[in-house]
């Protein structure tokens, strides 16, 4: 349909029909839904299967005056029928192609049933794991959210949005939703313009550039103004600065939330504020109530309404709905196919993170008997948050173990439930059997329903009495492994040192049992990296790698030092570090840093080097790049994957800079003994930051010193120093000795000659 056809349709629409195109709602009664469509509603939620959805499309196309087809929305987050690892788990792979494949398969399955619009991906940078929706995004880093968000847009939409297996993507939640006060969902996210521009907006700009068809407004406030009514963001930044011309949609009842926010007196006021700010579609169905428009032409600008309707019609045109409004019901994918299950199983090892592996306890050696305990041993709750009832379920880990080890006696002892209390007898029985058998695997974690939306937690430790179970197993002295399934980073400090091996498996979806067992047995190797730091305690949150430096950075951990320090009684104390930014009762930094993750072999980094040549600052601004290279060697006895990470730090700038920022990452596969040169090209974007105080407000590079770190986590050592001068960019002529070894025992960093 051409623009001329859209304008012709627009000219023939009544005010009520126009407003009807600007709302989406759900009603469980199909007759009521048809009545809403008859009144002009232009978008509905999925009806449950292809046949029911076709019936609603047919009603819109054949039984309404203008015959405009429907947008059919659904939250297709990490699978429709086949459930894949959650987005946070996908981010742990540091492999955006996995996200693109998940979105492609999920979109294909959803489109076969009549869905044409998904409310995904979520690209909220989140540095507070108390917030339950951290599971729905890609963690604490700006670059990860940008890369994975853009990859999912490509997967959902493909090269041609009108293709039968493509669906429209929605980038959410614009903006700042991932950092609510106290980690409480729907709460205020108050922040400076500086932080908004450097941390929270860049992923959205990346997905807009990737072609996202729509953007969803967030529930939170920014500068005291809810985003659903924030014209500066919805129109000023999104449309006027970035040139976005797609559809902006509200979150569920987000417009009506303006009333309890206290900036709207009633529904009419809320709608006027939202549409004037730049919203196009209200999710909730309050624009046209019982066939009667809530707002008149005198209350809402016809120019604003027409612009919104044009965008909705343009999206329907791009999806090919006017030519192909129906799907072939007989071809609907109603369950996970073997091909799709295989895809889910093959990507899973890249998402699992081996947190520790003392004595190379993993992969498992052949054993006559194994005790499995903990709530996840027999649970089928592996799908994770944001999964619909029609998803293909997962099986049990104990069954997968028995299938994989037919000659091993796999003994089950419950040990603990997810949320139970007074389970001392269960623990005692499990510990007794562990002592008798001589080896145990504890399958622990949080169930899916306590992560995701409206699932904030103040205490990030394992729920119920699972920690007590781990201690009971540790008290026996037998070797054991802890496998964690969760939708967020957990606080594991109380027992982490007592567990010889710990595997973070997240929620991996339909193929979780088979994938976890395969990794434990060494058929595959966990090779993921943490996309969010694991704090030492809930009180330490937020703790993240890319924090701003302070005027009094700490160099030693907490000591709980008394006023008078007696070395004979209390040991040595760095008194000069007392007045520094730290907790008295915690060591510095997170327990496990962003980017951390081991595998079943060992890697060594050496020989960091800069490509020769000078680049003038103006040339850098014009697109010139410079290169860095490092040698990676697999010094273990089996093949494996390593995620090489490069971070930068702007040493002196007119605004305080983060201590490190992830700029590049790449997954490298090496055979045992193999070495390979890993190269990175860096340019303007890798050294720039946003400031309103630049000569031209925006992103720019300032002359001065920069440090580059390369390694296997955010604690990677210094690899190079660069000086950007005016007018020259002089690459350091002093090579920095670089040797960084990572083993299955621990992550060790250091610079040595």
C-alpha positions in Angstrom: 0.0 0.0 0.0 1.5 3.4 -1.0 1.5 6.6 1.0 -1.3 7.8 -1.3 -3.4 4.8 -0.3 -2.7 5.6 3.4 -3.7 9.2 2.9 -6.9 8.1 1.1 -7.8 5.8 4.0 -7.1 8.5 6.5 -9.3 11.0 4.7 -12.2 8.5 4.8 -11.9 7.7 8.5 -14.2 9.1 11.1 -12.8 10.5 14.4 -13.8 7.4 16.2 -12.2 5.1 13.6 -9.0 7.1 13.9 -8.9 6.8 17.6 -9.7 3.2 17.4 -6.4 2.6 15.5 -4.6 4.0 18.5 -5.4 1.4 21.2 -4.8 -2.2 21.9 -6.7 -4.2 24.5 -7.7 -7.7 25.5 -11.0 -9.1 26.5 -11.5 -12.9 27.3 -14.9 -12.9 25.6 -14.5 -13.2 21.8 -17.9 -11.6 21.3 -16.7 -8.5 23.2 -13.5 -8.5 21.2 -15.5 -8.5 18.0 -17.6 -5.6 19.3 -14.4 -3.6 20.0 -13.1 -4.3 16.5 -16.5 -3.2 15.1 -16.0 0.0 17.0 -12.7 0.6 15.1 -10.1 -0.9 17.4 -7.0 -1.5 15.3 -4.9 -3.8 17.5 -5.6 -6.9 19.7 -3.7 -9.4 21.7 -3.2 -12.9 20.3 -6.3 -15.0 20.5 -4.6 -18.3 21.4 -4.2 -20.0 18.0 -4.2 -19.3 14.3 -7.9 -20.2 13.7 -9.2 -17.8 16.4 -6.8 -15.1 15.3 -7.9 -15.5 11.7 -11.5 -15.1 12.8 -10.8 -11.8 14.4 -8.8 -10.6 11.4 -11.6 -11.7 9.1 -14.1 -9.7 11.2 -11.9 -6.6 10.9 -11.2 -7.0 7.1 -14.7 -8.2 6.0 -17.1 -6.8 8.6 -15.9 -3.2 9.2 -16.5 -0.2 7.0 -12.9 0.3 5.9 -11.6 -3.3 6.2 -8.3 -2.4 8.0 -6.5 -5.4 9.3 -5.3 -5.8 12.9 -2.0 -5.6 14.6 -1.9 -8.8 16.8 0.5 -8.4 19.7 2.1 -10.8 22.2 5.0 -10.8 24.5 7.3 -13.3 22.6 10.3 -12.9 24.8 12.6 -15.9 24.6 10.3 -18.4 22.7 6.8 -19.1 21.7 6.5 -22.9 21.6 10.2 -23.7 21.9 11.6 -21.9 25.0 15.2 -20.8 24.8 17.5 -19.5 27.5 16.2 -16.3 29.0 17.6 -13.0 27.6 20.0 -12.6 30.6 21.3 -16.1 30.0 21.7 -15.3 26.3 23.7 -12.3 27.2 26.1 -14.6 29.2 27.1 -16.1 25.9 28.5 -12.8 24.7 27.4 -14.1 21.3 24.7 -11.9 19.7 24.1 -14.4 16.9 22.4 -16.6 19.5 19.9 -13.8 20.3 19.3 -13.3 16.6 18.6 -17.0 16.2 16.3 -17.1 19.2 14.3 -14.1 17.9 14.1 -15.6 14.4 12.8 -19.0 15.5 10.5 -17.5 18.1 9.1 -15.1 15.5 8.6 -17.9 13.0 6.6 -19.9 15.6 4.6 -16.9 16.7 3.9 -15.7 13.2 2.6 -19.1 12.2 -0.2 -18.6 14.7 -1.1 -15.1 13.6 1.1 -12.9 15.8 2.6 -10.0 13.9 3.9 -7.7 16.7 6.0 -8.7 19.7 6.9 -6.5 22.7 10.5 -7.5 22.7 13.5 -7.0 23.0 13.9 -5.4 26.5 17.2 -3.4 26.5 17.0 -1.7 29.9 20.5 -1.5 31.3 20.0 -3.0 34.8 22.6 -2.7 37.6 20.2 -3.8 40.4 19.5 -7.5 40.5 16.8 -6.9 43.1 14.7 -5.8 40.1 13.0 -8.9 38.8 12.9 -7.9 35.2 16.7 -8.0 35.0 16.0 -11.5 33.6 14.3 -10.1 30.6 17.2 -8.0 29.4 20.9 -8.3 28.8 22.4 -7.3 32.1 24.4 -4.3 33.4 26.5 -3.3 30.4 25.6 -0.8 27.7 27.4 -2.6 24.8 25.8 -5.9 25.6 22.3 -4.4 25.6 23.0 -2.6 22.4 24.4 -5.6 20.5 21.9 -8.1 21.7 19.0 -5.8 21.3 19.9 -5.0 17.7 20.5 -8.8 17.1 17.0 -9.6 18.3 15.4 -6.9 16.1 17.2 -8.5 13.1 15.9 -11.9 14.2 12.3 -10.9 14.6 12.0 -8.7 11.6 14.4 -10.3 9.1 15.3 -8.7 5.9 11.7 -8.2 4.9 9.1 -7.3 7.4 6.3 -8.4 5.0 7.7 -12.0 5.0 5.3 -14.6 6.4 7.7 -15.5 9.2 8.6 -12.0 10.3 7.1 -10.0 13.1 7.5 -6.4 14.2 9.9 -5.9 17.1 9.3 -3.4 20.0 12.3 -2.0 21.9 11.4 -1.5 25.5 11.2 0.1 28.0 12.1 3.6 26.9 13.8 4.7 29.1 15.6 4.2 32.5 13.2 1.5 33.7 16.1 -0.8 34.6 17.3 1.3 37.6 14.2 1.9 39.8 14.8 3.1 43.4 15.3 0.1 45.7 15.0 -2.3 42.8 11.2 -2.1 43.2 9.4 -2.6 39.9 7.5 0.4 38.5 9.4 2.8 40.8 11.0 6.1 40.2 14.3 6.1 38.2 15.7 9.5 38.8 19.0 10.2 37.1 21.2 13.0 35.6 21.1 13.8 31.9 24.7 12.8 31.8 24.0 9.2 33.0 20.8 9.0 30.9 22.8 9.8 27.7 25.9 7.7 28.4 24.2 4.6 29.9 20.5 4.2 29.3 19.8 5.8 25.9 22.5 4.2 23.8 20.9 0.7 23.5 17.7 2.3 22.3 19.6 4.3 19.7 21.3 1.1 18.6 18.0 -0.7 18.0 16.4 2.3 16.3 19.4 2.2 13.9 18.8 -1.6 13.5 15.3 -0.8 12.3 13.0 -1.6 15.2 9.4 -1.1 14.1 8.2 0.2 17.5 9.3 1.5 20.8 7.5 1.1 24.1 7.3 3.8 26.8 8.4 2.8 30.3 6.4 3.0 33.6 9.0 5.1 35.5 9.5 8.8 35.9 12.5 10.8 34.7 13.0 14.2 36.2 9.7 13.9 37.9 7.8 13.2 34.7 6.4 9.8 33.8 7.8 8.7 30.4 4.3 8.1 29.1 3.8 11.9 29.3 7.4 12.9 28.6 7.5 14.8 25.3 11.2 15.6 25.6 12.0 11.9 25.4 9.2 10.5 23.3 9.4 13.2 20.7 12.5 15.3 21.3 15.0 12.5 21.6 13.4 9.6 19.9 11.9 11.3 16.8 13.7 14.7 16.4 17.2 13.6 17.4 17.2 10.0 16.2 14.7 10.2 13.3 12.6 7.3 14.5 9.4 7.1 12.5 7.9 3.9 13.8 5.1 3.3 16.3 5.4 4.3 20.0 3.3 2.2 22.2 2.4 2.5 25.9 3.0 -0.3 28.4 0.0 -2.1 30.0 -2.2 0.6 31.5 0.9 2.9 31.5 -1.2 5.9 30.4 -3.8 5.3 33.1 -0.9 5.1 35.6 -0.5 8.9 35.1 -3.5 9.2 37.4 -1.9 7.6 40.5 1.3 9.3 39.5 -0.6 12.4 40.3 -0.1 14.3 37.0 -3.5 13.5 35.5 -6.9 13.9 37.2 -8.8 11.4 35.0 -8.6 9.2 32.0 -9.2 12.0 29.5 -6.4 14.0 31.0 -4.0 11.1 30.9 -4.8 10.4 27.3 -4.3 14.0 26.3 -0.9 14.1 28.1 0.3 10.9 26.5 -0.7 11.6 22.9 0.6 15.1 23.1 3.9 13.8 24.4 4.3 11.5 21.3 2.6 8.2 22.2 0.8 6.5 19.2 -0.9 3.5 20.7 -2.4 3.1 24.2 -2.3 -0.3 25.7 -5.4 -0.7 27.8 -8.3 0.2 25.5 -9.3 3.5 27.0 -9.2 5.7 23.8 -12.6 4.4 22.6 -14.9 3.1 25.3 -18.0 1.2 24.3 -17.7 2.6 20.8 -17.5 6.2 22.0 -14.3 8.3 21.7 -13.0 9.4 25.1 -11.6 12.6 23.6 -13.1 15.0 21.1 -11.3 16.9 18.3 -11.4 20.0 20.6 -9.5 18.1 23.3 -6.9 16.4 21.2 -5.2 17.9 18.2 -6.3 16.2 14.9 -2.8 16.8 13.6 -1.4 14.7 16.4 -4.0 12.0 15.9 -3.4 11.9 12.1 0.3 11.5 12.6 -0.2 8.6 14.9 -2.7 6.9 12.7 -0.3 7.2 9.7 2.4 5.4 11.7 0.1 2.6 12.6 -1.1 2.2 9.1 2.5 2.3 7.8 3.4 -0.5 10.1 0.4 -2.6 8.9 1.5 -1.9 5.4 5.1 -2.9 6.1 3.9 -6.1 7.6 2.0 -6.9 4.4 -1.3 -7.2 6.3 -3.4 -5.5 3.7 -2.4 -8.1 1.1 -2.0 -11.1 3.5 -4.1 -10.6 6.7 -4.6 -14.3 7.4 -2.2 -17.2 8.2 -2.6 -20.8 7.1 -4.0 -22.4 10.2 -2.9 -25.9 9.2 0.7 -24.7 9.2 0.7 -23.3 12.7 3.6 -24.6 14.8 1.9 -25.8 17.9 4.9 -27.5 19.7 8.6 -27.4 19.7 10.0 -29.2 16.7 13.1 -31.4 16.8 15.0 -28.8 14.8 14.1 -26.0 17.1 14.9 -28.0 20.2 18.3 -28.9 18.8 19.0 -25.1 18.3 18.1 -24.5 21.9 20.3 -27.3 23.2 23.3 -26.3 21.1 23.4 -22.7 22.3 22.9 -23.6 25.9 26.6 -24.3 26.8 27.6 -20.8 25.7 25.2 -19.4 28.2 26.1 -21.4 31.3 28.8 -19.8 33.5 31.3 -22.0 35.4 31.8 -19.8 38.5 34.4 -22.1 40.1 35.9 -25.5 39.6 38.4 -26.4 42.4 40.4 -29.5 41.6 38.9 -29.8 38.2 35.9 -31.6 39.8 34.0 -30.9 36.6 33.4 -32.5 34.2 32.1 -35.4 36.2 34.2 -38.6 36.3 32.5 -42.0 36.1 30.9 -42.9 39.4 28.9 -45.9 40.5 26.5 -43.8 42.5 25.6 -40.1 42.6 23.3 -38.3 45.0 21.2 -35.5 43.5 19.4 -33.2 45.8 17.9 -29.7 45.9 14.5 -28.5 44.5 15.7 -28.4 40.9 16.6 -32.1 40.8 13.1 -33.2 40.2 11.4 -29.9 39.2 10.3 -29.2 35.7 10.4 -25.4 36.3 13.2 -24.6 33.9 11.5 -22.3 31.4 12.0 -19.0 33.2 10.0 -15.8 33.4 7.8 -14.5 30.6 6.7 -17.9 29.3 3.1 -18.6 28.2 1.1 -21.6 29.2 1.2 -23.0 25.6 5.0 -23.3 25.7 6.6 -26.8 25.3 7.6 -27.8 28.8 10.9 -29.1 30.1 11.5 -32.4 31.8 13.4 -33.3 35.0 17.2 -33.2 35.5 17.2 -36.5 37.4 15.6 -38.2 34.4 18.2 -36.7 32.0 21.0 -37.9 34.3 19.6 -41.4 34.4 19.2 -41.5 30.6 22.8 -40.3 30.2 24.2 -42.6 32.9 22.3 -45.9 32.6 25.1 -47.7 34.5 25.1 -45.2 37.4 22.8 -45.4 40.5 21.4 -41.9 40.6 19.8 -41.5 44.0 17.4 -38.6 44.8 17.0 -37.0 48.1 14.8 -33.9 48.2 16.9 -32.0 50.7 15.0 -28.7 50.4 12.1 -27.2 48.5 12.2 -23.8 46.8 10.4 -21.8 49.5 10.0 -24.2 52.4 10.7 -23.8 56.1 11.4 -26.3 58.9 13.1 -28.7 56.5 15.8 -30.0 58.9 14.7 -33.6 58.4 15.0 -33.3 54.7 18.5 -31.8 55.0 19.6 -34.5 57.4 18.4 -37.3 55.1 20.2 -35.8 52.1 23.5 -35.3 54.1 23.3 -38.8 55.4 23.0 -40.2 51.9 25.7 -37.9 50.6 28.1 -39.3 53.2 27.2 -42.8 52.3 27.5 -42.4 48.5 30.5 -40.1 48.5 29.5 -37.6 45.9 26.6 -35.1 45.5 25.1 -32.6 43.1 22.9 -29.9 44.6 20.4 -28.4 42.1 19.5 -25.1 43.7 18.0 -21.8 42.6 15.0 -19.6 42.5 11.8 -20.7 40.8 10.7 -18.8 37.6 7.8 -17.1 39.4 10.0 -15.0 41.6 11.9 -13.4 38.8 10.5 -11.3 36.0 7.9 -8.6 36.2 6.5 -7.6 39.6 9.1 -9.9 41.2 11.5 -7.6 43.0 13.4 -9.2 45.9 15.0 -7.4 48.9 17.1 -10.5 49.8 19.1 -12.0 46.9 20.1 -15.2 48.7 18.8 -18.6 47.8 15.1 -18.7 48.9 13.8 -21.1 51.5 16.4 -23.3 53.3 18.6 -24.1 50.3 21.7 -22.5 51.8 21.3 -24.7 54.9 21.2 -27.8 52.6 24.4 -26.7 50.9 26.1 -26.3 54.3 24.8 -29.7 55.4 26.3 -31.4 52.3 29.5 -29.5 52.8 29.7 -30.6 56.4 29.9 -34.2 55.2 33.3 -33.5 53.6 32.3 -35.3 50.4 33.0 -33.6 47.0 30.0 -31.9 45.6 28.8 -29.6 42.8 26.2 -26.8 43.1 24.2 -26.1 40.0 22.2 -22.8 40.2 19.2 -21.9 38.1 18.0 -18.4 38.5 16.7 -15.3 36.7 19.1 -12.9 38.3 22.6 -12.7 40.0 22.3 -14.2 43.5 24.1 -13.6 46.7 26.1 -16.8 47.3 28.8 -15.4 49.6 27.6 -17.5 52.7 28.4 -20.8 51.1 30.5 -20.1 47.9 33.8 -20.9 49.5 32.6 -24.3 50.8 31.4 -25.6 47.4 34.2 -27.1 45.3 32.4 -26.4 42.0 29.6 -24.0 41.1 27.8 -23.8 37.7 25.4 -20.9 37.0 22.9 -22.4 34.6 20.2 -19.7 34.6 16.8 -20.8 33.3 17.6 -22.5 30.0 14.1 -23.4 28.7 12.7 -26.5 27.1 16.0 -28.2 26.7 17.4 -27.3 30.1 17.7 -30.8 31.6 19.6 -32.3 28.6 21.8 -29.2 28.2 22.8 -29.1 31.9 23.6 -32.8 32.1 25.6 -32.6 28.9 27.7 -29.8 30.4 28.2 -31.6 33.7 29.4 -34.7 31.9 31.8 -32.9 29.6 30.0 -33.6 26.4 29.8 -29.9 26.1 31.7 -27.2 28.1 30.1 -24.2 29.8 31.8 -21.1 28.3 29.5 -18.2 29.3 30.6 -15.0 31.1 28.6 -13.1 33.7 26.5 -10.4 32.1 26.0 -8.9 35.6 28.1 -8.8 38.7 27.3 -11.1 41.6 27.2 -8.9 44.8 28.6 -9.9 48.1 25.4 -9.0 49.9 22.0 -7.5 49.0 23.1 -4.4 50.9 26.0 -3.8 48.5 23.6 -3.4 45.5 24.0 -1.7 43.1 27.5 -2.9 42.4 28.7 -3.0 38.8 32.0 -2.9 37.0 31.5 0.3 35.1 31.1 2.6 38.1 32.3 6.1 38.2 35.5 6.7 40.2 35.1 8.7 43.4 37.3 11.3 45.0 38.2 8.8 47.7 38.5 5.4 46.0 39.2 2.5 48.4 42.2 0.2 48.0 41.5 -2.2 50.8 38.3 -3.9 52.1 36.3 -3.3 55.2 37.8 -3.9 58.5 35.2 -2.9 61.2 38.1 -1.1 62.7 37.7 0.2 66.3 38.5 3.8 67.1 41.8 2.8 68.6 43.6 0.3 66.4 46.0 -2.1 68.2 47.9 -4.1 65.6 48.8 -6.7 68.3 45.0 -7.4 68.8 43.6 -6.6 65.4 46.3 -7.1 62.9 47.6 -4.6 60.3 45.3 -1.8 59.1 45.7 0.7 56.3 44.6 3.7 58.3 45.0 6.0 55.3 42.2 4.0 53.6 39.7 4.4 56.4 38.1 7.5 54.9 37.4 5.9 51.5 34.3 4.8 49.6 33.6 1.3 51.0 31.7 -0.7 53.5 33.2 -1.4 56.9 31.9 -5.0 56.8 32.5 -6.0 53.2 35.5 -6.6 51.0 35.8 -4.4 48.0 33.9 -5.1 44.8 31.5 -7.8 43.9 32.0 -11.4 44.8 32.1 -12.3 41.1 32.8 -9.6 38.5 31.1 -8.8 35.3 32.6 -10.9 32.5 33.9 -13.7 34.8 33.5 -17.3 33.7 35.7 -20.4 33.6 35.6 -23.5 31.3 37.1 -26.9 31.1 40.4 -25.7 29.8 42.8 -22.9 30.5 43.7 -19.8 28.5 46.7 -17.5 28.6 46.9 -14.0 27.2 50.3 -12.5 26.1 52.0 -10.1 23.8 49.6 -7.2 23.7 50.6 -4.8 21.0 49.5 -1.6 19.2 49.4 -1.2 15.5 52.0 1.4 14.5 51.0 4.8 13.3 49.7 8.1 14.5 46.1 9.3 14.1 45.2 13.0 14.4 42.3 13.8 16.6 40.4 15.3 13.8 41.0 12.1 11.7 39.6 10.1 14.6 36.5 12.2 14.5 36.3 11.6 10.8 36.3 7.9 11.1 40.0 6.9 11.5 40.7 3.8 13.6 43.6 2.2 15.4 44.3 -1.4 16.1 45.3 -3.6 19.1 46.3 -7.2 19.0 46.9 -9.9 21.6 47.9 -13.5 21.5 45.5 -16.0 23.1 46.7 -19.6 23.8 44.8 -22.6 25.0 47.3 -24.1 27.5 44.9 -26.8 28.7 44.4 -30.3 27.4 41.0 -30.0 25.6 39.4 -27.6 23.1 37.4 -24.7 24.4 36.0 -21.3 23.9 37.1 -18.0 25.4 35.4 -14.7 25.3 38.1 -12.1 24.9 37.0 -8.7 26.3 38.5 -5.2 25.7 37.8 -2.3 28.1 38.9 1.3 27.9 39.3 4.1 30.5 39.5 7.8 29.9 42.1 8.8 32.5 41.4 12.6 32.7 38.3 14.3 31.3 36.1 17.3 32.2 33.4 14.9 33.5 34.1 12.0 35.9 34.5 8.8 33.8 33.7 5.1 34.5 36.7 3.1 35.7 36.2 0.8 32.8 33.8 0.5 29.8 33.4 -2.6 27.7 34.2 -1.7 24.1 34.8 -5.0 22.2 34.3 -8.7 22.8 34.7 -11.8 20.6 34.3 -15.5 21.2 37.3 -17.5 20.2 37.5 -21.3 19.8 40.9 -22.9 20.2 42.0 -26.5 20.2 44.3 -27.7 23.0 47.7 -26.1 22.6 46.6 -23.7 19.8 47.5 -20.0 19.8 45.8 -17.2 17.8 46.3 -13.5 17.4 43.1 -11.7 18.4 42.7 -8.2 16.8 40.5 -5.3 17.6 39.9 -2.1 15.8 38.9 1.0 17.9 37.8 4.4 16.8 35.9 7.5 17.8 32.9 5.7 19.5 35.2 3.7 21.7 36.8 6.8 23.3 33.9 9.2 23.2 31.4 10.2 25.9 28.3 12.4 25.9 28.4 15.8 27.6 26.4 19.0 27.2 29.7 20.8 27.9 31.5 19.7 24.8 31.9 22.4 22.2 28.9 20.9 20.5 26.7 19.0 23.1 26.8 15.3 22.3 29.4 12.6 22.0 33.0 13.6 21.5 36.6 12.6 22.3 38.8 14.7 24.5 42.5 14.9 24.1 44.4 13.0 26.9 45.4 9.6 28.1 43.4 6.4 27.7 44.0 3.0 29.1 43.1 -0.2 27.3 42.5 -3.5 29.2 42.2 -6.9 27.5 41.4 -10.2 29.1 38.8 -12.7 30.2 36.8 -10.5 32.6 36.2 -6.9 33.6 39.3 -7.3 35.9 41.6 -7.8 32.9 45.0 -6.2 33.3 46.3 -3.1 31.5 47.3 -3.9 27.9 48.1 -0.5 26.4 48.2 3.2 27.1 47.2 5.7 24.4 47.5 9.4 24.3 45.1 11.4 22.1 46.7 14.7 21.4 45.7 17.8 19.6 46.4 17.7 16.8 48.0 14.2 16.9 46.8 10.9 18.3 50.1 9.3 19.4 49.9 5.6 20.0 52.0 4.5 22.9 55.6 3.5 21.9 56.1 1.7 25.2 54.9 -1.8 25.0 53.3 -3.1 28.2 54.3 -6.6 29.2 51.1 -8.5 29.3 50.5 -12.0 30.7 47.1 -13.1 31.8 46.3 -16.6 32.7 42.9 -18.0 33.4 42.4 -21.5 34.8 39.7 -23.7 36.2 41.0 -23.1 39.7 40.5 -19.4 39.8 40.7 -16.2 37.8 44.1 -14.7 38.1 45.2 -11.4 36.7 48.5 -9.7 36.6 51.1 -7.9 34.6 54.5 -9.6 34.5 57.6 -9.2 32.5 
